[in-house]
Amino acid sequence: MLAVVFLCWATTIPVARADDAGQKGLSEPQFNEVLDAVQSVYTPVIARRGLESILSRYWSDGQIDARPYLGARFISLSIYGGLARQEGMTQDGLAFIACHELGHPLGGFPSNVTGFSFEGQADYYATTKCLRACSRPMRRALFRGSRRRNRSPCECAGPSIRIPRKAPYALEA
């Protein structure tokens, strides 16, 4: 007889970079930049489903939480400032949380009877769909104030690898 046991628990993993030392979480402008990027991408996606998109930002609330709501005519997401101000929180981390919460009403099957995707499906949706879609507006916001406007975000991150379009050799028939 084979018994399979699954243990689930919540854990917090600090993801702060070394240059963030002394900073406790995100500032209000950083919080808004992330949520602006998510909102700019997902308002049209939700509208194509015939629903209204509502993103509630509670910066002054110290609650450490993010919640999705699915109504008959709307999809709502509430993000609280206490979550963003947690030590070690980054913009990427907040974007993942917002995308995960959007994955509950938008992620699809497997889901519960209310139509909310299960946790694993919400994570899958966040990483494969939402973060990819939101990365371009987030990079634009990140480099908006940069003096290096002529460089792409990839070039600012380090040397890029260039792959030639054609092979360096010619095949003869």
C-alpha positions, -999 to +999 in steps of 0.1 A: +000+000+000+014+034-010+005+065+008+012+099-007+012+129+016+014+165+005+025+191+030+018+227+022+029+257+041+035+294+035+070+308+036+085+342+031+117+343+011+135+377+012+145+387-023+163+420-015+194+430-035+226+441-019+220+477-030+186+477-012+203+474+023+185+496+048+154+500+026+123+483+039+102+473+010+089+495-018+082+532-018+048+545-029+060+556-064+076+521-069+043+505-057+023+526-082+047+519-111+042+482-108+004+484-105+003+509-134+021+484-156-002+455-146-033+477-150-022+489-185-018+454-197-048+437-181-075+463-184-079+455-221-076+417-215-104+418-190-125+442-212-123+416-240-141+392-217-169+417-213-159+426-177-148+457-160-113+458-144-110+474-109-075+477-093-078+490-057-046+504-042-045+507-004-010+522+001-018+537+035-033+504+048-007+483+068-025+451+060-002+425+044-025+411+018-036+410-019-070+397-029-088+390-062-126+393-065-147+380-094-181+395-098-208+391-124-196+421-143-161+428-129-127+414-119-112+433-090-078+432-074-070+447-041-033+453-031-024+466+003+006+489+012+016+467+041+025+440+016+046+464-005+064+478+025+076+444+038+113+441+042+129+427+011+099+433-012+110+442-048+091+455-077+094+421-094+081+404-062+050+427-061+044+422-099+045+384-093+020+388-064-004+409-086+000+385-114-007+355-091-038+371-078-050+379-114-043+342-122-071+331-098-100+346-119-082+344-153-060+313-150-086+287-161-088+250-152-081+235-127-104+256-107-130+254-079-168+257-083-166+296-080-144+297-111-112+306-092-081+288-104-062+268-078-030+280-063-007+261-086-026+272-117-025+308-105+013+305-102+015+290-136-006+318-151+015+344-133+048+331-146+039+321-181+014+347-191+011+377-168+048+385-160+058+382-196+031+406-207+038+431-179+076+431-183+077+456-212+057+484-194+077+478-162+110+481-181+097+513-197+089+528-163+122+516-149+142+533-176+120+564-180+143+585-159+175+570-172+202+591-189+208+563-213+176+566-233+193+552-264+201+519-248+177+490-244+171+475-209+189+444-220+221+463-229+219+481-195+219+448-177+251+436-193+266+425-226+242+409-250+247+379-272+241+385-308+229+356-329+234+360-366+204+356-388+222+334-413+247+308-406+283+320-412+287+294-438+268+287-470+254+253-479+257+244-515+232+220-531 
